[in-house]
Amino acid sequence: MRHPATVVLGLALVVAVAYGGAVRDGFLYDDFQLIVDNPAVQRHDWGMIWTSAAAESADASGRNRPVTLSTYAIDRLVSGGRAAVYHATQVAWHGLVVILVYLVGRALWRRPAPAIAAALLVALHPVQTEAVHYLSARASILSTLGMLVALWAYLAAREGMGHGRRAWFGLSLAAFAAACLSKESAIILVVWLAAYEAMVVRTVARDMIVRLAPYAAVAVAAAVWQHLAAPGVWGYGASVSRVTGVATGAVVLARHVAAWVVPIGIEPVSPQPWTAWTGPAVLPAAGWFVGAAACLVWWWRRAPLAAWGGVCGLAALLPVTVLPFMTNVALFQPHRGYPASAGFALATVELARMLSAWGLPRLNPGTVARIPAAGLMAGVVLLVGAIGFDARQGLAWRDEVRFWFEAAARHPHEAAYAHSLGAARLRANDAPGAIEAFSTALGLDPTLPRAQYNLGLAYTTMGRLDEARDAYERAIERDPSDVKALANLGLLYERRGDPERARQAYQAAVRVAPGLDWVRERVERLGGGR
């Protein structure tokens, strides 16, 4: 099966033009935890990256995503820490996803035109902007890339024979494993393949089980790996009722579907309040679900490929429904829907293809003759417009302080946005501005995680040590296991000439995190060795 290099190069050029400005972006939000302040990435500690959840989260409550972290470490090795290199590779990963959508489309349609259209949809849809510009979203891109390679190779293996078939099958399984080690939600590929066999090929159940058993085994192995390397994930959750969590998760899923169908007003960050089943957001969400279900049922017999694409898109969004049980903030982030874009793009193009096949014979010959030129002109206008829109949207990610200032201005009652603005100002050496933002955040939500600790950092930077001490103590009162607050409180007491209290704070930090060697050394120096 040949794939013209000109098409691949053209798709790569489109992605580069639309998102090339990302190389001028800096680090933002979770990028500091995952990359800038992550010792595993900065020291290229491959053992820690591949075996420990602490490689992604200092308190070991994160997930083990070694493939994603390895790409950060390689970028660090190449770049010396320059953000531009990280962003250039992020754009390149997105470009590879776009090319794989084209290859999958060629395998499904046997024609280049619909495959190119689907690839361009994935490349330029406005909902993709966050995933490309936000370095912490790389897990979504890499897992999608692995899933698409696995799907493409699976389609080739179904048609191959002998050694060639086994090679494609092996590539598919290897890509699936890499996807799962990039982001755990990639196990959804099993649903994609099962739906393809059932809806498009109409495979009998026994043959389907035989074909998919190896993929199920890889998914189970990935889950076991995740549990062994990151056991803290399974017990980590937000303090909401199950009913509220399920309702909120359903609303988040509906928002992702709506963002693909009607990409209007997509913001870089958008709040999602907790929602009960009687909340006002549930009725529109139910409308989206009913509409999607009706479309899938109607397409099932008439347009099975479109129905399959819709199922793939919805299945890829299922992991967002568990977010309310795992986090208290950032419940709706467009990049989490990145894997769904491939399925939705395939469904959209297949429906457009079938609509044109139905409509063209009903037009008079003169109109039909003018359609190719008009379509080409409209396509060029849409392509240029989409490239310009994506490039303009990307400007919001250029400056971290401006990013959070605008987000906080749009949503003045969101404590998390005010807190993020404070953190950005602190990194920009604007301690007074940081204190103002942290104080605003705490006024909106006194229980906001990390806010008191960061307020203490800002006070320390300004030399206001009494206020810094009070902030650290409030942080520890709220969370006695806050290692950073304990360690910084010890440093502050040392600075104030109070070695006894410094030793007590250090000892408390070591009890929580025995691996903090620099803190243990200070305990011993102060005469408090264990």
Secondary structure, 3 states (H helix, E strand, C coil): CCCCHHHHHHHHHHHHHHHHHHHHCCCCCCHHHHHHCCHHHHCCCHHHHHHCHHHCCCCCCCCCCHHHHHHHHHHHHHHCCCHHHHHHHHHHHHHHHHHHHHHHHHHHHCCHHHHHHHHHHHHHCHHHHHHHHCHHHHHHHHHHHHHHHHHHHHHHHHHCCHHHHHHHHHHHHHHHHHHHCCCHHHHHHHHHHHHHHHHHHCCCHHHHHHHHHHHHHHHHHHHHHHHHHCHHHHHCCCCCCHHHHHHHHHHHHHHHHHHHHCCCCCCCCECCCCCCCCCCCHHHHHHHHHHHHHHHHHHHHHCHHHHHHHHHHHHHHHHHHHHHHCCCCCCECHHHHHHHHHHHHHHHHHHHHHHHHHHHHHCCHHHHHHHHHHHHHHHHHHHHHHHHHHHHHHHHHCCHHHHHHHHHHHCCCCHHHHHHHHHHHHHCCCHHHHHHHHHHHHHHCCCCCCHHHHHHHHHHHCCCHHHHHHHHHHHHHHCCCCHHHHHHHHHHHHHCCCHHHHHHHHHHHHHHCCCCHHHHHHHHHCCCCC
